[in-house]
Amino acid sequence: MSNPQVGIIMGSDSDLKVMSAAAEILEKFDIPFELTIVSAHRTPHRMIEYAEQAAERGLKVIIAGAGGAAHLPGMVASITTLPVIGVPVKSSNSIDGWDSVLSILQMPAGIPVATVALNGAANAGILAANIIGAFDKSVAEKLQTYKNELRDKVMTNVDKIDRLGYKKVLEHKLSMHP
């Protein structure tokens, strides 16, 4: 995309399935982004160059996904002044994902990384949109519409339970997803 405002990076292409959810959210809000692989361990010089040049290239936020030891978000945050949102990814060599969560969450003082849930790239995209939306009225308006849609969906379900009773709603849900 031209003039990306958000960088989505991941340690390897095995993280793409999870990280694509952030891209889909940014597309929904018409926020230009770039998506690439930057490995803290396999391409450390690329990671440093990416983090050092991100702000001058026009990025405003970096979303970094990583599994296992999950050093990418923290290392990038140590280099750039941009906000970094870490997405812990449950990988094949993961200890149930906890290694990734804790590696990203437990950053030392002075190097913050906003951390979303395990495989929570969609929320990382929304948080990036919130950051962009703080300074861009059109993005803020799209976020408000999105939040209104979430509210309306919940209220529709409230009405359905009130009308039909919880047992009928539960039976229907169970018949749809046995």
Disulfide bonds with the S-S distance in Angstrom:
none
